[in-house]
Amino acid sequence: MTSLRVYKVRYELHGVLMFSSEVRPALGRARGTLEVTAPTIHNYPLTYAINGKSVEAYAVIPSLHYTLVGLGKRKIELDYRTVFETLERLVKGEEAIYAFPARAVEIHYKKFFMSAKGMCYAEYRGNLKMGFPRTVTHVALVPPTKLEGFIVASGNVILPRTLYLRIGMKRMGLLKARLEELRIGKPLNEPAWTTHPVNLYDTKVFGYDVESYVKLLETRSKPSCCPEASIIAYVRARGLYRVCSARECWLLPLPKMGG
């Protein structure tokens, strides 16, 4: 594992972090929805941020001769091309940066009410073309929320000790990430549980046979090629690596390179 570096990351939230982890009708209101941010953050937004991307660059401007009739009725699937390419490079031992999910160790919530309005001389709210909710109540994570996670860098990538990342709705979730490089031990021969939440699909891509798992989070965006990519869980598998600081150790499914 000489070409692999593992960092323990302590995230400090310096903005308002909103995700639609849980969506349900707002009780006691005439209309609108309630969207709650879970204390477990999916690793794909973190992987995008650590690689300097705010969104996936897969949008294509259609030709002027291309008809858009009926386009809004088709379901457009999210494309996690950057993440899948990162997983492939990690397994091959090429240069890549990958983030594990983050879990909150100190949680602070705040409720926000948002309403979509028109932009006219007079207050007017007509039919919305995109179909987003007119009134939404967000339960968001706010400072001084603290989270923790891990980052893996392969190849010749060396990360600085402090990073700033933007994730979440409108990228308002500004995270200050403090990194500490860990020592990588030998893989365990017997089955064991991970000591930190991991992505179920990514774990299998890294070469592990998952015996069991306890789900913490399942997002609504499920790629048709790999629906398990939406699941964040504690996983039981054989061959987990022990990564240690000077104070404590963790068990993680590091990529088995050379595939």
KELUM-196456 format. One record per residue (C-alpha): residue in one letter; y, x, z. Coordinates in nm, 2 decimals. Example, Ala and Ser with C-alpha at 12.3 -4.5 7.8 and 13.67 -1.06 7.14 Angstrom:
KELUM-196456
+------+--------+--------+--------+
: type :      Y :      X :      Z :
+------+--------+--------+--------+
:    A :  -0.45 :   1.23 :   0.78 :
:    S :  -0.11 :   1.37 :   0.71 :
+------+--------+--------+--------+
END
This chain:
KELUM-196456
+------+--------+--------+--------+
: type :      Y :      X :      Z :
+------+--------+--------+--------+
:    M :   0.00 :   0.00 :   0.00 :
:    T :   0.23 :   0.30 :  -0.06 :
:    S :   0.43 :   0.12 :  -0.33 :
:    L :   0.49 :  -0.19 :  -0.11 :
:    R :   0.76 :  -0.24 :   0.16 :
:    V :   0.76 :  -0.53 :   0.41 :
:    Y :   1.08 :  -0.63 :   0.59 :
:    K :   1.12 :  -0.85 :   0.89 :
:    V :   1.43 :  -1.07 :   0.83 :
:    R :   1.65 :  -1.24 :   1.08 :
:    Y :   1.87 :  -1.49 :   0.92 :
:    E :   2.20 :  -1.61 :   1.07 :
:    L :   2.35 :  -1.93 :   0.92 :
:    H :   2.72 :  -1.91 :   0.84 :
:    G :   2.75 :  -2.23 :   0.63 :
:    V :   2.61 :  -2.58 :   0.61 :
:    L :   2.25 :  -2.58 :   0.49 :
:    M :   2.13 :  -2.90 :   0.32 :
:    F :   1.80 :  -2.97 :   0.16 :
:    S :   1.63 :  -3.31 :   0.09 :
:    S :   1.32 :  -3.22 :   0.29 :
:    E :   1.29 :  -3.58 :   0.40 :
:    V :   1.45 :  -3.88 :   0.23 :
:    R :   1.44 :  -4.24 :   0.36 :
:    P :   1.66 :  -4.55 :   0.38 :
:    A :   1.94 :  -4.53 :   0.63 :
:    L :   1.85 :  -4.78 :   0.90 :
:    G :   2.13 :  -5.00 :   1.02 :
:    R :   2.33 :  -4.96 :   0.70 :
:    A :   2.37 :  -5.19 :   0.41 :
:    R :   2.29 :  -4.92 :   0.16 :
:    G :   2.25 :  -4.55 :   0.12 :
:    T :   1.98 :  -4.30 :   0.21 :
:    L :   1.92 :  -4.05 :   0.49 :
:    E :   1.84 :  -3.70 :   0.39 :
:    V :   1.71 :  -3.46 :   0.66 :
:    T :   1.68 :  -3.08 :   0.63 :
:    A :   1.36 :  -2.95 :   0.78 :
:    P :   1.36 :  -2.65 :   1.02 :
:    T :   1.12 :  -2.48 :   0.77 :
:    I :   1.28 :  -2.34 :   0.45 :
:    H :   1.07 :  -2.32 :   0.13 :
:    N :   1.05 :  -1.96 :   0.01 :
:    Y :   1.14 :  -2.03 :  -0.36 :
:    P :   1.52 :  -2.08 :  -0.28 :
:    L :   1.51 :  -1.76 :  -0.08 :
:    T :   1.33 :  -1.57 :  -0.36 :
:    Y :   1.59 :  -1.69 :  -0.61 :
:    A :   1.87 :  -1.58 :  -0.38 :
:    I :   1.72 :  -1.24 :  -0.30 :
:    N :   1.69 :  -1.17 :  -0.67 :
:    G :   2.06 :  -1.27 :  -0.73 :
:    K :   2.00 :  -1.60 :  -0.90 :
:    S :   2.15 :  -1.93 :  -0.79 :
:    V :   1.94 :  -2.15 :  -1.04 :
:    E :   1.67 :  -2.10 :  -1.30 :
:    A :   1.83 :  -2.02 :  -1.64 :
:    Y :   1.61 :  -2.23 :  -1.86 :
:    A :   1.87 :  -2.49 :  -1.98 :
:    V :   1.90 :  -2.51 :  -2.36 :
:    I :   2.20 :  -2.67 :  -2.53 :
:    P :   2.06 :  -2.91 :  -2.79 :
:    S :   2.17 :  -2.91 :  -3.16 :
:    L :   2.45 :  -3.15 :  -3.26 :
:    H :   2.19 :  -3.31 :  -3.50 :
:    Y :   1.95 :  -3.37 :  -3.22 :
:    T :   1.94 :  -3.72 :  -3.09 :
:    L :   1.98 :  -3.78 :  -2.72 :
:    V :   1.86 :  -4.14 :  -2.73 :
:    G :   1.59 :  -4.19 :  -2.47 :
:    L :   1.63 :  -3.84 :  -2.32 :
:    G :   1.74 :  -3.98 :  -1.99 :
:    K :   1.41 :  -4.18 :  -1.96 :
:    R :   1.19 :  -3.87 :  -1.98 :
:    K :   1.10 :  -3.69 :  -1.66 :
:    I :   1.22 :  -3.33 :  -1.67 :
:    E :   1.00 :  -3.10 :  -1.46 :
:    L :   1.15 :  -2.81 :  -1.27 :
:    D :   1.06 :  -2.46 :  -1.40 :
:    Y :   1.01 :  -2.18 :  -1.15 :
:    R :   0.97 :  -1.91 :  -1.41 :
:    T :   1.15 :  -1.65 :  -1.21 :
:    V :   0.92 :  -1.70 :  -0.91 :
:    F :   0.61 :  -1.70 :  -1.12 :
:    E :   0.72 :  -1.38 :  -1.29 :
:    T :   0.79 :  -1.23 :  -0.95 :
:    L :   0.44 :  -1.31 :  -0.83 :
:    E :   0.29 :  -1.16 :  -1.14 :
:    R :   0.49 :  -0.84 :  -1.10 :
:    L :   0.39 :  -0.81 :  -0.73 :
:    V :   0.02 :  -0.84 :  -0.81 :
:    K :   0.06 :  -0.57 :  -1.08 :
:    G :   0.25 :  -0.34 :  -0.85 :
:    E :   0.56 :  -0.35 :  -1.06 :
:    E :   0.92 :  -0.37 :  -0.93 :
:    A :   0.97 :  -0.71 :  -0.76 :
:    I :   1.13 :  -0.87 :  -0.46 :
:    Y :   0.96 :  -1.17 :  -0.29 :
:    A :   1.06 :  -1.38 :   0.01 :
:    F :   0.82 :  -1.56 :   0.25 :
:    P :   0.93 :  -1.90 :   0.39 :
:    A :   1.18 :  -1.90 :   0.68 :
:    R :   1.14 :  -2.09 :   1.00 :
:    A :   1.41 :  -2.18 :   1.25 :
:    V :   1.40 :  -2.01 :   1.59 :
:    E :   1.73 :  -2.17 :   1.71 :
:    I :   1.82 :  -2.50 :   1.56 :
:    H :   2.16 :  -2.68 :   1.54 :
:    Y :   2.19 :  -3.00 :   1.35 :
:    K :   2.50 :  -3.20 :   1.24 :
:    K :   2.53 :  -3.53 :   1.05 :
:    F :   2.75 :  -3.57 :   0.75 :
:    F :   2.83 :  -3.89 :   0.55 :
:    M :   2.91 :  -3.85 :   0.19 :
:    S :   3.03 :  -4.11 :  -0.06 :
:    A :   3.07 :  -4.08 :  -0.44 :
:    K :   3.40 :  -4.23 :  -0.57 :
:    G :   3.57 :  -4.27 :  -0.90 :
:    M :   3.87 :  -4.06 :  -1.03 :
:    C :   4.13 :  -4.30 :  -1.15 :
:    Y :   4.49 :  -4.41 :  -1.06 :
:    A :   4.34 :  -4.69 :  -0.86 :
:    E :   4.04 :  -4.67 :  -0.64 :
:    Y :   3.75 :  -4.77 :  -0.86 :
:    R :   3.38 :  -4.70 :  -0.85 :
:    G :   3.18 :  -4.81 :  -1.15 :
:    N :   2.83 :  -4.75 :  -1.27 :
:    L :   2.73 :  -4.39 :  -1.22 :
:    K :   2.56 :  -4.23 :  -1.53 :
:    M :   2.34 :  -3.98 :  -1.34 :
:    G :   2.20 :  -4.24 :  -1.10 :
:    F :   2.26 :  -4.04 :  -0.78 :
:    P :   2.31 :  -4.23 :  -0.45 :
:    R :   2.66 :  -4.36 :  -0.39 :
:    T :   2.64 :  -4.32 :  -0.01 :
:    V :   2.42 :  -4.05 :   0.15 :
:    T :   2.39 :  -3.94 :   0.51 :
:    H :   2.29 :  -3.58 :   0.54 :
:    V :   2.14 :  -3.43 :   0.86 :
:    A :   2.21 :  -3.06 :   0.80 :
:    L :   2.16 :  -2.72 :   0.97 :
:    V :   2.48 :  -2.57 :   1.09 :
:    P :   2.59 :  -2.25 :   1.27 :
:    P :   2.48 :  -2.09 :   1.49 :
:    T :   2.13 :  -2.17 :   1.36 :
:    K :   1.90 :  -1.87 :   1.34 :
:    L :   1.59 :  -1.83 :   1.12 :
:    E :   1.33 :  -1.56 :   1.07 :
:    G :   1.11 :  -1.46 :   0.78 :
:    F :   0.98 :  -1.17 :   0.57 :
:    I :   1.06 :  -1.00 :   0.24 :
:    V :   0.83 :  -0.79 :   0.03 :
:    A :   0.96 :  -0.53 :  -0.22 :
:    S :   0.72 :  -0.35 :  -0.46 :
:    G :   0.77 :  -0.05 :  -0.69 :
:    N :   1.07 :   0.17 :  -0.62 :
:    V :   1.28 :  -0.11 :  -0.47 :
:    I :   1.45 :  -0.02 :  -0.14 :
:    L :   1.66 :  -0.30 :   0.02 :
:    P :   1.97 :  -0.25 :   0.24 :
:    R :   1.97 :  -0.34 :   0.61 :
:    T :   2.21 :  -0.63 :   0.56 :
:    L :   2.22 :  -0.90 :   0.29 :
:    Y :   2.41 :  -1.22 :   0.23 :
:    L :   2.23 :  -1.50 :   0.05 :
:    R :   2.34 :  -1.85 :  -0.06 :
:    I :   2.09 :  -2.14 :  -0.07 :
:    G :   2.08 :  -2.51 :  -0.04 :
:    M :   2.29 :  -2.79 :  -0.18 :
:    K :   2.60 :  -2.66 :  -0.36 :
:    R :   2.49 :  -2.32 :  -0.23 :
:    M :   2.68 :  -2.39 :   0.09 :
:    G :   2.41 :  -2.24 :   0.31 :
:    L :   2.54 :  -1.88 :   0.35 :
:    L :   2.28 :  -1.67 :   0.53 :
:    K :   2.34 :  -1.33 :   0.68 :
:    A :   2.01 :  -1.15 :   0.66 :
:    R :   1.93 :  -0.85 :   0.88 :
:    L :   1.63 :  -0.65 :   0.76 :
:    E :   1.39 :  -0.42 :   0.95 :
:    E :   1.12 :  -0.23 :   0.77 :
:    L :   0.77 :  -0.28 :   0.91 :
:    R :   0.46 :  -0.06 :   0.92 :
:    I :   0.17 :  -0.19 :   0.71 :
:    G :  -0.17 :  -0.17 :   0.87 :
:    K :  -0.52 :  -0.22 :   0.72 :
:    P :  -0.65 :  -0.56 :   0.62 :
:    L :  -0.86 :  -0.75 :   0.87 :
:    N :  -1.23 :  -0.79 :   0.79 :
:    E :  -1.27 :  -1.12 :   0.97 :
:    P :  -1.10 :  -1.45 :   0.89 :
:    A :  -0.77 :  -1.51 :   1.08 :
:    W :  -0.47 :  -1.74 :   1.08 :
:    T :  -0.13 :  -1.62 :   0.95 :
:    T :   0.13 :  -1.59 :   1.23 :
:    H :   0.41 :  -1.70 :   1.00 :
:    P :   0.42 :  -2.00 :   0.75 :
:    V :   0.33 :  -1.90 :   0.39 :
:    N :   0.32 :  -2.07 :   0.05 :
:    L :  -0.02 :  -2.20 :  -0.02 :
:    Y :  -0.02 :  -2.14 :  -0.39 :
:    D :   0.13 :  -1.79 :  -0.36 :
:    T :  -0.13 :  -1.69 :  -0.11 :
:    K :  -0.41 :  -1.78 :  -0.36 :
:    V :  -0.22 :  -1.59 :  -0.64 :
:    F :  -0.22 :  -1.28 :  -0.41 :
:    G :  -0.60 :  -1.29 :  -0.41 :
:    Y :  -0.70 :  -1.48 :  -0.09 :
:    D :  -0.96 :  -1.75 :  -0.05 :
:    V :  -0.80 :  -2.00 :   0.18 :
:    E :  -1.05 :  -2.14 :   0.43 :
:    S :  -0.82 :  -2.39 :   0.60 :
:    Y :  -0.45 :  -2.45 :   0.64 :
:    V :  -0.20 :  -2.65 :   0.86 :
:    K :   0.08 :  -2.80 :   0.66 :
:    L :   0.44 :  -2.77 :   0.78 :
:    L :   0.64 :  -2.87 :   0.47 :
:    E :   0.57 :  -3.03 :   0.14 :
:    T :   0.86 :  -3.06 :  -0.11 :
:    R :   0.89 :  -3.34 :  -0.36 :
:    S :   0.92 :  -3.10 :  -0.66 :
:    K :   0.56 :  -3.02 :  -0.76 :
:    P :   0.50 :  -2.82 :  -1.08 :
:    S :   0.22 :  -2.98 :  -1.28 :
:    C :   0.06 :  -2.64 :  -1.33 :
:    C :   0.04 :  -2.57 :  -0.95 :
:    P :   0.12 :  -2.86 :  -0.72 :
:    E :   0.02 :  -2.65 :  -0.42 :
:    A :   0.33 :  -2.44 :  -0.47 :
:    S :   0.52 :  -2.72 :  -0.29 :
:    I :   0.32 :  -2.67 :   0.03 :
:    I :   0.43 :  -2.44 :   0.32 :
:    A :   0.16 :  -2.39 :   0.58 :
:    Y :  -0.02 :  -2.17 :   0.83 :
:    V :  -0.32 :  -2.04 :   0.64 :
:    R :  -0.66 :  -1.91 :   0.76 :
:    A :  -0.81 :  -1.65 :   0.53 :
:    R :  -1.00 :  -1.32 :   0.53 :
:    G :  -0.83 :  -0.99 :   0.46 :
:    L :  -0.48 :  -1.06 :   0.61 :
:    Y :  -0.27 :  -0.76 :   0.67 :
:    R :  -0.12 :  -0.66 :   1.00 :
:    V :   0.24 :  -0.56 :   0.98 :
:    C :   0.41 :  -0.42 :   1.29 :
:    S :   0.75 :  -0.32 :   1.43 :
:    A :   0.79 :  -0.11 :   1.74 :
:    R :   0.76 :  -0.42 :   1.95 :
:    E :   0.52 :  -0.67 :   1.79 :
:    C :   0.29 :  -0.74 :   1.50 :
:    W :   0.23 :  -1.02 :   1.25 :
:    L :  -0.05 :  -1.13 :   1.01 :
:    L :   0.05 :  -1.19 :   0.65 :
:    P :  -0.12 :  -1.23 :   0.31 :
:    L :   0.03 :  -0.94 :   0.13 :
:    P :  -0.04 :  -0.92 :  -0.24 :
:    K :  -0.36 :  -0.74 :  -0.34 :
:    M :  -0.21 :  -0.52 :  -0.61 :
:    G :  -0.39 :  -0.39 :  -0.92 :
:    G :  -0.48 :  -0.73 :  -1.06 :
+------+--------+--------+--------+
END
